[in-house]
Amino acid sequence: MTLQAHEEEHYQKLRELTPECMVLLKSNEDFPLDGPQLIDLYGNGARRTIKGGTGSGDVNVRHFTTIEEGLLNAGFKIGTTTWLDSYDEIWQKAHSEFCDNIKNRIEKEGITAIMLGIGAVMPEPEYELATNGNADTAIYVLARVSGEGSDREAVKGDFQLTTTEINTICHLQETYEKFILVLNVGGVVDLSPIVDKVENILLISQTGIAIGDGFADVLLGHAYPSGKLTTTWAKYEDYPQIGDFAEIDDTRYKEGIYVGYRYFDTVQTTPVFSFGFGKTYTTFDWEVSEISRNKTEIRLVTEITNTGEFKGKEVLQLYVSVPSGKIDQPFQTLAAFKKSKELQPGESETLILTFDIRDLASFDTKSSSKILESGSYIVRLGNTSNQTEPVAVINISSRTLVQKLSDAGGQPDFEDWIPNQNIQDDVLPDLPIIQINSDEIPQIVNETHSSDQNIRDFVQGLTNEELAYICLGGFEDSGNNSFIGNAGRKVAGAAGETTSKIENLPALVMADGPAGLRLSRKYYRDETGAYSLDTGSFESLMEVLPDSMIQLLGLDKMKEQKIVGEVFEQYCSAIPIGTAIGQSWNTDLAEQVGNLVGKEMKIFGIHIWLAPALNIHRNPLCGRNFEYYSEDPLISGKMAAAITIGVQKLDKLGVSIKHFCCNNQETNRMWNNSIVSQRALRDLYLKGFEIAIRESDPATVMSSYNLLNGEHASQREDILETILRKEWGYKGLVMSDWVTAGLSGKSKNTYPSAIASGSIKAGNDLMMPGGVHDFQDLMKALNSTEVTYPITRVELERSATRVIELIVKLSGKNI
């Protein structure tokens, strides 16, 4: 297997970064091992290692190293190949039965059941296999698949362990001299049945193409895990059961802001592993040397020292307990974090953690404002959320208006849940006190943006039809090219393009993400474009589709392409999933990963990467959580901003941060209505987006499929124009997710699909992937009073202007 230069370079880079995304959950110091040796390898992820989640964000790599391959590459000998072979036979039989069941259901329900095929995930089967290896050391790799289109379930073989897994893991712990449980998962798994019995647990997550070699490096001590959890790991029944999840029509977020550690810390429920938790091969100590204020910025200076015998990195986490006044508050909220450099044994480093006190303001629904309550703000420092110590107190003299905002986002039909208890420290030590008077806290002023006059003049000279084409993705007049993210023509396997129908206006090419670029591995070209020669990420989909459905979707043609001329290759790198990047707690690492993707965008001719994704881990069963960073908006926003900066520091490249907003389940995602209070929306679900936009200025924002309080996110002007543009000062383009006319499901869903006229009217500038139906809808809605969403030429010009601004910026072509 011959790798191209960028493949080899990027593989080695990701191998270097991968261990920093891994989280050591338990250790008795048996690991790392002294050197390669005979080991016994078990588990569904040993040979069938999972590099990332399934769906449109999957990456068609040339190859990735499995755990088995990584160990063999490092010089280990594996004594249980018979066990692995036997497991393969069991898996194949279970998989065939699973695919047949899905196929039968799709045949009965028709095209509206297509998401079953896209997101279908087989639960781990039960089986009986003897564990009779002869080595001193055993490794069990537990894997879980999750993906776009389907939510997980709190059942055995998915969120829960199977009886087989529990018995096998416990038996291996009891019988081997050294044993480690390795978690090759994209999200939370309930470890409560075995967590007190197993002495070594390593979360390797799903870290892309170098996962096998990266794990071997950690096992041998050539590298070390330094990650921390970015979501709380608990038994499913211990998560807040207050709100709905995975409802078909209306999903009510009744728990309000009490998600993740905000809930667990406040109600004093101990999880299996807390938010921010992660061990290392060494130990650290730290001491606060200074705390000060510069206007509204709080600055904490600490001295951290490696007190162990192994090199490593540590993450310090700064939380603040905000006083409850008229607005209820969780026990504490993450305000800042900082990761140390690599410290040798005995080495120290000065870490400075800062935050703006105004970032702790809460949304007051009565005044539609951000407010800081009067009282004592307790600053806490630690290396995990349930082990923090008070280090300072900030006193604010009176209730303070931080920012005047708008009544936006709609209203729920319930009041947010508020916990009965209000946890307070019984006795606080003698702490430094910072006094802030209200008049020392300036209000945040909204920004404005105006378009280029030359572009406005150009737009005014276009016909109505030309404006409509510009506001739609590139399509053939015969209809959509694809609804499953393969609508590009200039680059094979690209998700879509802007229109090519306007003379002298180049098309921008978009590739899916966020685990890297998803493109076709092999393709050929003719005078009309580039054509895929493999089914790529559609292979698993085709396994569960009836032949009639394969023909209807045109997937059969992908197998029957007649090659014309030379065959080309385009192999991209699968980066760690979003949760794994978040677990690094290292924005510099995230920026490096973004820059790596940006370099591949340059190689393959991609202008816009449809990533990063930063929705909140509201519920551990969300099938797409693996794409997202955290249950906390600060981590989410900072990581997304770093990824964006890494990509966009390269000339003429852009990202599309997604999914804006409240895309927190996959069940009926195109027609599900997220019902959320304005406070939870502002303080939790929009906050990460605001951080990312203010810090990195992404080229585009992608609106989500779901409805928000009764209207599609792409059709909420108060979200797209009022909050995003007027309040946050966003200057870029808003595009839809891949909404395709004809897949509306109106007959079976309470809510209608999003449409082009409604989206353009609301400020969603570009409807993707675009199609004839969308064009006809815009023409019918223009200056009409007999449609649901009448639009004016001014509104078309507004969106077309933003599209052309982006084309000029990323293509380098002047108008």
N, C-alpha and C positions, 0 to 999 in steps of 0.2 A: 504494500500500500504506500503510494508516493504522495506525500502532502505538499501542497503549494506553500510558498514561503510564508504567507500570512497565516495559514492554518497552523504551521509549526510554531511560529512566533506567538500566536494568540493562545495556543494550547499551553505552552509553557507559562505564559503570563497567568492564565486562569488556574493552572496547577499551583502556582505560587500563592495566589489569592484565596483559593478554595478553603484551606484550613482555618482561615480567620472567620469564616462563616459557620464553622462547626461549633457545637456547644457540648461541652463535657458536663453531663448532668450528675454523674456519680463516679467516684474513684476511690479505690483502696490502695492506689499507687503500684499495682501490678503492671501497669502500662505507663509509658511506652516499653516495648520489648527491646532487648539488647541487640537483636539482629534477626535476620531471616531464619526460619526454622520450619519444621513440620507443624502444621496446624490443621485442625478440623473445622471445616466451614459448613454452616447450616443456614437455613432460612430462605424465604421466597425472594429476598433481594440480593442474595449472594451472586447468583448468575444472571437473574432477571433484574438487575439493578435499574433504578428509575432515575434518569438524568433530570427530568422536569415534568410538569403537568401536561395534560393532553389538551387538544383544541387548537384554536387559531394561533395561539402563541407558541406552539411547538416549533422546533427548529430542525430542519432536514440536514443533519450533520453527515459527514462521510463515515464517522465512527466515533464512539465514545468508550472509554474504558469502564468495564464493570468492576465490581469489587473483586471478583475472582481473577480477572485479568490484571488488575492493579497489584494484587498480592503475588501472582506469578511473575509479573514484570520486576517486582522488588526482590525476587529470589526465594520466596516462600514455596514450600511444597504442601500440597493439599491432600489430606488423607481421606477425604469423604466424597470423592467424585462419584462413587456409586450412589450415595444419598442424593446428590445434586441431580444425577441422571434420572433417578426414580421420581424425584419431585417434578422434573420437567414433564414426565409422562402424565402425572396427576393433573398438572396445570393445563396441559393441552386438552385433556378430556373435559375438564370443567369449563374451559374457555369455549370449546365448540358448543357445549350445551347452552352456555350463556348467550352466545351469539345467535343461536337458533331461536331462543326465547325472545330476544329483542326483535329479530327479523319477523317473527310471527305477530308481534304486537304492532309493528310498523305497518305490516300488510293490512291489519284490521283498522288502524286509526288513520292511515294515509299520511300526506305530507306534513300535516301539523304535528306529527310525532317525530319529525326529523331530528329534533334536539335530543331525543332518546339515543339516536345513533351517534351523534356528535359527542355527547357527554357520557356515554355508557361506560360504567366502571364495574368490573366483576369483583364481588367480595372474595376475600381469601377463603378457599375451601378448607374443610376439615379433612384430615387424613391420618393414616398410621404408618409411620416409618421409624425403624429402629435407629437410634443414635449410638452407633457402636464404633466410633473412631478410636484411634490409639495414641493420639498426640497428648501433650500436657496442656495445650492451650486450645480453647474453642472460641469461635466467633459465630454469633447468630445475627444475621442481617434481616431485620423486619422491615418490609416495604409496604407502602400504600400508594395506590394511584388515585389522583383526583384531577378534575379537569373542568374545562368550560362546558356548559350545557347541562350539568347535573350536580345537584347538591349531595353531600355525603349523608350517611345515616348513622344513628347511634345504635348500631347493631354489631354483632360479632363479625369479624372479617373486614370491617371498615373502621369506624371510630373505636370500637372495642376490639380487644384481642380475641382470637378464637380459642376454644378449649385446647386445640392442638398446640397453638403457640404458647399458651400459659404453661402447659405440662412440659413441653420440650424445653423452654427457657429455664424453668425451675430445675428440671433434671440436669441440664448442662451445668448450671451453677453449682449443683451439689456434687457432681461427679468429676469435674475437671479441676486441675490445680489452678489454672487461670481461665477466666471467662469474661467476655465483654459482649454486651448487647448493643448492637449498632442499629440506629433508626434511620432508614432511608425513606423518609416521609416528607410530604409537603405541608402538612398541618398537624394539628394535635391528635394524639392517640391516647386513649385512657390506659395509663400504665399502673393504675392503682392495684390491680391484682398481683403484680410482681415487683413493684418498686421497692418494697422493704426487703425483698429476698435477693435481688441482684445487686452486686457490689460495684459493677462498672457499667455505665451507660453513656454512650456517645451518640449525640444527634448529628449525623453527617448531612441531614436534610437532602436536598436534590440540587446539586451544585454544578450541573452541566457536564461538558465533555470530559473534564479531567477528574471526575469524581472518584474513580477507582485508584488512580495514581495518587491523588491527594489524600485519600484515606490511608494508603500504604505509608505515605510520608509521615502522617500523624502517628500511626501504629508503631513506627520505628523511631519516633522522636526526631526525625529530620525536620519536622515542622510540629506545630502544637496548636490545639484548638484555643481560640480566645474569644469565641462568640458568646452572646447573651440572648436569652429568649426575648422576643418582641411581642409575644402573646402569652397569656396565662394558660398553663396546662393543668387541667382538673378533670374530675369525673363529670360527665355531661350533666347530671342532675344538680351539680353544684354551681353551674353557670346560671345567671339570672334567667328564670323561667317566666318573667313578668310579661314580656312582649311576645309577639308572634314571630314565627320563622317558617319560611317555605310554604306560606299560604299561596293559593292559586291566584286570587284576585287582590285582596287587601292585606298587607302586612303591616301591623301596627307596632311601632317602636316605643312601646309604653314604658320601657325601662329608662327612657331619656338619656341622660349622660352617663348613667351607671353601667358602663361596659368595661369588661376586662378588669384590670387591677383597681380601677375606680370603684367597681362593685365589691370585689373581694376584700380590699382593704377597709372599706367603709362598713360592711356588714360583719367583718371579722370572721370570714370563712377561709380556712387554710387550704390552698390548692395543693396539687401534687408537686408542681414546680411553679414558682412565682414569676411574674413579669420581671425581666431584667436579670434573671438568675443564670449563672454559668460559672463553672469552676475552671481551673487551669492546671497545668502540670506543676505550678509553683504557687506561692502565696505572696500576698501584698499587704502593706500597711500604709496608712496615709494620715496626714495631719493638716488641719486648716491653719494657714499662717496669716491670712489677711482676708477681711471682707469689707468692701467699700462700695460707695455709690458715686456715679458720675451722671448727674441729671436723673434720668429714669433707668439707667443701666445699673444692675447689681453685679458686682464682680467678686468672685470667690477664688482665692489663691490657695492651692494645696500642694503639699510635698508628698509624692507617692514613692514608695521604696519596695523593690523586690526582696522579700525576706526569705525566699525559698532557695532551692538548689538547682532550679531549671530556669532558663530564660523564658520570658513571656510578656504578655500585654494585659493590662487591666482597664476596665471601664468604670469611671466614676459617674454616678447618677445623682443629679440634684433635683429634689422634689420640693414643692411648697404646699403647705396646708393653708388654704384660703379661708378666712373667717366667713361663717354663714351669717348673713344679715337677712335682707328680704329675699335673697336668692340662696337656695340650698347649695351645698358644696360637698364633693367627695372628700375622703380623709386627706388625700394628697394628689397632686398633679405633677407630672414630669415637666420641669422647666428648663433643664439644660443637661447635657452629657458631654463627656470628653474621654477619648481613648488615649492611653499612653503610647509612647513609642515602644519598641522592643527593649526591655530592660534585662540586663544580665543580673545574676545573683548579686545582691548587695547594692545595685545601682539605683539611683533616685532620679526623679524628674519633677519639675514644677509644672503643674497643670492649672490652667486658668479657665474657670467656668463662668459664663456670663449669661444674663437674660435681661430683657426689658420688663419692668414691672407692669407695663401696660398690656403685655401678652397674657397676663393672668386675669384680665378683665373678663367678666361673664356677660352674656347677652340677657338683657332685661326686656321681657316681652311687652311689658306695659308701656315702656317709653321707646321701644325699638332702638336701644342704645347699648353700647358696651360700658359696663360699670365696674369700678373697683369699690368694694364695700370698705367702710372704715373698720379699723381694728388691727389685730396682730396677725401678720403673715409669718408662719413658722417655716424657716428654711431648713431642709433636711438633706443629709448627704449619706450615701451608701453605695454598695455595688450590686444591690438588688432591691426591689420595691418593698419587700417585707423585712428588710434589715437596714433601715435608715435611722440616723441619729440627728436630733436637732442641733444646728450649729449657729443659728442666728435668728433674730426676730426683726421683721420690718413692720413698723407702725405707720399706718396711714391715718391722718387726722380726721377726715370726714369722707362721706360717700362722694365719689368722684366720677364725673362723666369723662370717659376716655374717647368715645367716638359716637357721633350721631349717625345712626343707620336707618334702614327702611323696613317697613312692614313687607316682607318678601318671603316667598316660599310656600304660602298657603297656610291653612290651619288644620290641625288634627281634630278628631272627634273624641278626644280624651285629654285628661290631665296627666302629665308625666308622673311616674311613680317617684316618691320621695322616701328615703329610709327613715325609720323611726329614731334610730340612734344617731347621735352626733358625737363621734369619737373625739375626745380631747385628751391631751396629756395631763395626767394628774399633777405631776411636778416637773417643771422645766428647770434645767440647770441654769447657772448664771451665764447668760448668753450675750454676745454683742447685740446691741440694738441700733437699728437704723431708723431715724425718724424722717418721714416724708409728709410735708404739708400738701394739701390738695392743689394749691395754686402753683406748686412746682411740677405738676404733671400736665404737660400740654396735650391738647386734643390731637388726635390723628386726623389729618386733612385729606380728603379724597383727591385723587389725581385726575387729570383729563388728557385726552389724546385727540389730535386732529390729523386727518389724512393728507397725503401729498396732493397739491393742487394739480399737477400734471396728470396724475392718475384719475382724479375726479373729472377732469376735462375729457380724458379718454373715455371714461365710463359713460359720460353723458352723450357721447356720440354713437354709442352702441344701440342696436335695435333691442326691442323687448325680448325677442328670441335669443339673441346673443347673450343678453344678461342672464336669461334662464339657464342657458348652457353653462355659463361660467359658475353658476351657483349649484351645479350638479357635477358629480364625478363623471369621468369619461365613459361613454357607453356607445354601443353600436345602435343604429336606428332600428334594428330588429329586436332590441330588448336588452336586458341585463346580461352581462357576460357571466356573472356568478353571484350567488348570494352567500357563499361560504368562504369569502376572503381570498379569491383568486381572480380578481377582475382586471388585472393589469395586462397590458400588451407590450409595452416597451421592455419590461423585465419579466421573465417567466416566473410565475408564482407570486408576483407582487400582489398586494391586497387590492390595489386600485390606483387610479390616476385622476388628476384634474382633466378638464376637457381639452381635446385637441381640435375642436371645431372652430376656434377663433384664429384667424390668420395672424401670424407673427407673435402669437401668445403660446410659449412652450408649455408642455404639460409637466406637472410635478408627479413623481412616482413615489408611492407609499408602500412600505413593507410592514407586515404585522410584527408584533412583539408581545410580551416584553422579555422573553428569554433569549433574545437575539433576533437576527433577521430570519423570517420564514420565507424562503424562496425555493423554487424547484431545483433539485440537484442536477438534473440534466435537461437540456433543451436544444432546440434548433431554431433557426431564424429563416423567414422569407420576407418578401417585400411588405407584408402586412403586419409583421411583428414577431415576437418571440413566443414559442410554444413549448410547454412542458412535455417531457418524455417520461415522467414518472408521476405516480399518484401521491407521493410524499406523505403529508399529514392526513391525506384522505384514505390511506390504506386501512386503518382501523374502522373508519366509517363504512367503507365498502364491505367489510366483513359482516356487517349487521343489516345491510340494506337488501331488500328484494331486488331481483333483476329489473323489474319494471321501474322501480324508483331510481336505480342507477342510470337507466336510460333517460328518465325524465329530467334528471339533474345534469345530464351530459357527462357523467363520470366515465361512462363506457368509452367515450371518444378519447379520453386521456390515455387509454390503453391501446388505442388504434391509430395513433398519430402516424402519418406517413412522413418519414424523415426526408427533409429536403436540405441537402448540403451538409455542412460540418456540424457535428454535435459538440456542444459546449457544456462545461461544468461550472457550478457555482456552489461551493460548499461553505457554509457559514458556521460560526462558533456558537454553541449553546452556552450561555452564561448561567450563573446561579439564579435560581428562582428569586422572586422579589423578597419573600420571607427570609431566605438565606442571606441575601445582601443586607437586609435590615438587621439580621442577627450579628453582623459584623460590628454594628454600632460605630462604623468608621466611614465618614463621608468622603474621605480621600480615596478609600477603596471603591466606593460607589462611583466616584468621578472617573477613576481609572477604567472601570468596567464600561461606563458610558463612552469613554474615549475609544475603547477597543471596538465597540459596536460602530461608532462613527467612522472609524477607519475602514470597516467592511462596507459601510454605506457608500463610501467613496469608491471602493473597488468595484461594486456591483451597480452603481448608478442609481442609488436610492436618495431621494431628497428628504423624505419624512419617515421617521420611525414611529409606528403606532405604539408608543410606550413613553414613559413608564406608567404603570398602573398603581394607584395609591388609595384605593378604598379601604375603609376600616374593617378589621377583623371583628365584626359585630357578634358573630356566632361562629363557633369552631367548625360547624358543619357546612359553611358556605363552600361550594365546590371550587370556587375561584380564589380562595384565600391565598393559595400558594403564589399567585401573581402579585399579591399585595404585601406591604411591608410589615404592618403592625396593627395592634388594637389601639395604638396611641397616635394622635395626629402630628405630634412634634417629630417623632421618628419618621413617620410617613412623609411629611413635608420636606424634611431635611434630606432624606435619601433621594426622593424624587428630584429635588433641586440639584443635588450633586450629580445624579445620572444625566440630567438635562444639560448641566454645564459641561460635563465631559463630552457629550455629543456635539453641542452647539459651539464649542470653542474651535471646532473645525469649520472652515469657511463653507458657507452655503448649505448647511445642514440644519434640520429642525426635528423636533419631537412633537408628539401629541399626547399630553398627559391625560389620563383617563381613569375611571369613567365618571363623568361629572353629571349627576351625583347620586349617592345612596344606592349604588349597585351592590347590594350586600347579600344577594341570593341569586341562584341560577334558575330556580324553579319558576317556570313561566315568565322568564325575565323580560320578554318584550312587551308583556301586557300586565305585569304586576304593578300594583300601586303601593309605593312606600309611603306610609302615613307617619309623619315625623313632626315633632314640635319645632318651632323656630329656634328655641334655645339649643336643643340637641343638634339641630342642623348647623347652627352657627358655631357652637363651642366644640363640636366633635367631627361631624361629617364634612363640613366645608373647610375646617381650619387647616388641614394638611394641604389642600389645594391652594389656599391663600398663601401659606408659607412658600410653597414651591413656586408660585407665580411671582411673588414679590422678590424672591431671591434669585430666580434663574430666567425669568421672562421666556417661557416656552413659546415656540413658534405657533403652536396650535393647542387647543383644548378639545377633547372629544366628549360630546354629551352622551349620556347613558341611555340604554333602551327603556328602562323602567319609567313609570309615572311617579311623580312626586306630588302627594296631596291632590290627586285627581287629574293631573295634567302631565303629559310626557315631559321628561327633563329637557328634551330638545325643543319643546314648545312653551317653555316657561320664560317669558320675557323678563320677569322679575329676578330670575336667577342669572340669565345670560347677559342681560343689559344692565340691570340695576346693580346687582351684587358684583358680578365678574368685572364689568367695565367701569361703571360709575364709582363704585365703592373701592374696588381694588386697583383701578387704573389699568386694567389689562388692555393691551394694544393689538393683540394678535387675532388669529382666525379661530372660529369655533366650527368644528365639523361634527356630523352625526356619526354614531356607530353604524355598522353596515346594515341599514334598514332597506329591505327590498320589497317593493310593491308586489303583491300577489301572494306573499307569505303572511297575510294579515291575520288569519285565524279568527276573523270576526264572528263566524258562526258559533265558535266554541268559547269565546272569551267575552268577559263583561265589558272590557275596554277596547276601543279601536286602536289601530296601529298609528304610530306617528306618520305624518305625511309631509311632503316638501313644503307646501304652502304654509302650514302651521309652524314649521321649523324656521323657514326664512323670515316669517313675520316676527318671530320671537328673537331673532338675532343669531340663530344657528346658520352660519353663512354658507356652508357647503354640505349638501346632502349626498351621502355616499352609500353604495358605489355608483348610484345614478342609473336612471333608466328612462325609457320612453314614457312610462306611466307618470313618473315624477315630472317630466317636461310638460306633459299634457295637463297635469294638476296645476302647475305654475301658470300656464297660459290661461286656464279656465278661471283661476283665482284672481288674476290681475284685473284690478278695477272692477271687480264683481261684488255684488251684495247678496248673491244667492248661493254662496258656498260657506262652509264652516269657518274658514280662515281667509277672508278677502285680503289681498295684498295690493300695495301701491307700487308704482315704478320707483318711487323714492326708496322704499324698503328693498327692492331688488338691487338698486344702485348701491345702497349701503353695504349689502353683503358682497356684491360683485367687486366693489372697491377693495374690501378686505382680502378677497381671494387674489386679486391682481397684485396687491401690495406684497403678499407672500410670494407669489410667482416671481416678481421682480427681485425680491430679497434673496430667494434661494436659487434662481436661475442666473442671476447677474445680468438679465436683459432689461434694458430701459424701455419705457413706453414713450 
